Structures are given as C-alpha cells and as structure tokens.
C-alpha cells in the first residue's frame, strides 16, 4: 500500500505562493474584523471592482478565495 508523505503548506508558505502568482499591479487587501477570528481578502486588477472573499479562519485561504473569484477578469 502506498503512502502520501507530502506535507501540506503552512499558512506562510501558501501566502508566499499566492503573492508570487498575483500580478504586482493588483490591489491586495487582507483584513480581520476586531474581535473576530475570521479573515477576508480582496485582490483585483487595477481599474476593476473585485469581489471580497468569504470569511476564512486562515488569511491565506481568504486571499486564495478572492484570487480565484477575480483572476478571470481581463484587463
């Protein structure tokens, strides 16, 4: 029987990978409401209105959600 020894990415590694894929000209915001443990993010091309991510317990997951929602927008 085979085993999968791949380790999942840490939040920092995932954030680094995402920021390397999002174009430098894009607007990126990651925020957490005071008193909450949930994060949301917004990443969009210049001159475009982007969609905020849903709420996530990990900021990297929030950024990935917004990136997926907005990356199909062409500039």
Helices and strands as residue ranges (DSSP letters): H 11-21, E 27-32, E 39-44, H 59-70
